[in-house]
Amino acid sequence: MKKLFVGNLSFNLTESDLEALFAPSGQVTSVSIPTDRESGRKRGFAFVEMNTEAEGEAAIRNLDGKEVDGRTIAVNVSKPKPRY
């Protein structure tokens, strides 16, 4: 399984929009769009999990730098959050 970070997203995009965007690259196992705790607004990024490493690599190749809803998105491997 490959977890991807997707940055510079339009605030209009939904989980189902992202699933449809990533589906041609392989099986999408989960999509999460974090929201701000205080305002409830989307934060402009998401996490997408692909079923296999190969599908994750394909999604990065196919979508990184692509324009989606007027914004150029960044797609790369998600790095674990540092623990303090």
Number of C-alpha atoms within 10 A of each C-alpha: 13 17 22 22 17 22 18 15 22 17 13 9 15 15 15 10 11 21 19 12 15 23 14 13 19 16 15 23 15 14 20 15 18 14 14 10 9 6 7 9 11 18 16 18 20 22 21 25 23 26 16 16 13 14 21 26 18 16 22 20 14 15 19 15 13 14 12 15 12 9 13 16 19 18 25 18 16 15 9 7 6 5 4 3
